[in-house]
Amino acid sequence: MEYSVREISETLGFTRSTFYYQPKKDSCEEVLRDEIEQLAAAYPTYGYRRITKLLVNQGYTVGYRRVARLMKAANLSVSVKRICQTTTSIAGVRPYVNRLKTLDICRCDQVWVGDITYVRLKGRFIYVALLMDVFIRMIRGWKLSQHLTQALTLKPLQQALCQNGSPEIHHSDQGVQYLSSTYISTLRHHGIEISVAHRGCPWENGYAERLIRTLKEEEVHLNDYQDIHEARTRIRQFITQVYNQKRPHAALGYLTPIEFQRKNLA
């Protein structure tokens, strides 16, 4: 004997719609995996917790464990980063102060700022030193090296001095590479005033910090360099062809450094 859906529903005490109801799956695994990959590409420094938050904001019903599992399977997990210290201060009292606190920066080559950052390369670190003209946001010199040595900062300085002349003020943190006798003597030889951020106050070197953040977010974090040669090539291309030539800056009225420099020279 066959029974209709209505009869079965009435006998069991539920509605016809309940009979036909099929629970919706949380999210198709493949769709969710694709979405995670897109988010991980857009936010390469985000771990599973932040990725989960983004997914929930987009309407997905998903938990931390599931996202962590899918990210691990796709080799997208962000490991806990080892802290790479690039600033080692020289002990003792130094005769240098922060000259930028009340300074009105209003012309080219008035202030150059320098700083060092690291790039993770297959289980080890390589280092990048940058030197920027604050007024026009132009990177005047840079160097990438396997070692955190004096040459890392001295070479960009010599390069910048040779190609652009001397700034009025050189500003940096208290790293030994910037306060070494060789570096200081080079600055003094060119009549450059020395300005130094206070120890433990990275915001006092904020111009350089923002430059490094831009380099990391717009170049380093978007690439997986196979070796130091590729890293050097890609970073050089970003600095010379993108940052200096094509990237507009809000602080420059959305002109690029090269456009702003030409405008001021004119």
C-alpha positions, -999 to 999 in steps of 0.1 A, spaced: 0 0 0 13 35 -9 7 66 12 8 102 0 32 127 15 3 145 31 -9 113 49 26 105 61 31 140 74 -2 141 92 4 106 107 39 117 120 28 151 131 49 174 109 42 196 79 49 187 43 76 213 40 95 196 68 93 163 49 110 180 19 135 199 40 172 191 34 197 208 57 220 232 39 256 224 42 278 250 60 296 258 28 308 236 0 343 226 9 356 235 -25 340 269 -26 352 276 9 387 265 0 387 289 -30 375 318 -9 402 311 17 429 311 -10 417 344 -24 417 360 11 451 345 19 465 360 -13 449 394 -5 461 393 31 493 373 31 502 380 67 468 369 81 465 337 101 435 314 104 418 336 130 417 367 109 408 347 78 379 332 97 367 366 108 367 378 71 348 347 61 322 352 88 318 389 77 311 376 42 283 354 55 300 320 59 292 299 89 326 285 97 348 280 127 385 285 135 393 248 134 379 242 100 397 272 85 429 262 101 426 227 87 419 240 52 447 265 53 471 239 66 461 215 38 467 243 12 500 253 28 486 287 36 492 287 74 510 317 87 536 304 112 545 324 143 571 348 131 605 348 147 615 384 156 644 395 137 661 424 154 677 449 130 685 476 155 713 472 180 719 503 199 753 515 210 756 516 248 763 549 265 752 584 260 753 597 225 756 634 216 728 633 190 692 645 193 660 642 173 662 674 151 629 666 133 605 671 162 597 708 153 613 710 119 593 722 89 604 700 60 598 721 30 625 714 3 643 687 -15 674 672 2 666 689 35 662 656 53 671 621 44 659 593 66 674 558 68 663 525 82 668 487 79 643 459 75 645 422 70 630 399 43 622 363 51 638 340 25 633 302 29 640 299 66 666 327 69 667 364 68 682 389 43 683 426 50 674 458 31 687 493 40 668 523 26 676 560 24 647 584 15 644 621 8 614 630 31 602 661 12 597 643 -21 594 607 -8 622 597 -32 643 567 -23 678 580 -28 697 548 -20 692 512 -10 711 479 -6 701 443 0 725 420 17 728 386 35 745 402 64 737 430 89 770 447 85 783 483 81 783 480 43 745 475 44 740 512 53 772 528 41 768 517 5 733 534 1 747 565 17 777 567 -7 754 559 -36 730 587 -27 758 612 -20 774 605 -54 742 608 -74 722 635 -56 746 656 -35 742 661 2 712 665 24 711 691 52 701 665 79 704 628 81 680 611 105 679 575 117 674 553 147 702 544 171 714 513 153 751 506 153 752 507 115 741 544 116 762 555 145 795 537 136 826 559 133 828 552 96 792 563 89 794 593 112 826 605 97 811 602 62 782 624 72 805 650 89 828 650 59 799 662 37 787 687 63 755 668 72 738 674 105 730 642 124 696 636 139 687 604 158 654 590 172 654 583 209 660 547 219 627 527 221 608 553 201 603 539 166 577 565 158 604 591 159 617 576 127 581 574 113 589 585 77 613 555 73 589 532 91 561 540 67 584 535 37 593 501 50 556 492 56 549 502 20 578 480 7 566 451 27 529 454 19 532 462 -18 562 440 -28 577 417 -2 546 401 12 532 395 -23 561 375 -35 578 343 -26 614 349 -36 633 317 -46 667 332 -37 685 364 -29 691 372 -66 654 372 -73 647 392 -42 672 418 -52 659 420 -88 622 423 -77 629 448 -49 651 469 -73 623 469 -98 598 480 -72 619 508 -59 631 522 -92 602 516 -115 572 515 -92 578 535 -59 599 563 -74 582 565 -108 546 553 -106 533 552 -70 512 583 -61 516 596 -25 488 613 -6 514 635 11 525 647 -24 490 656 -35 488 622 -52 518 628 -74 546 603 -77 580 612 -62 595 619 -97 566 641 -107 568 660 -74 605 665 -78 601 679 -113 573 702 -102 595 716 -74 625 720 -97 604 738 -122 
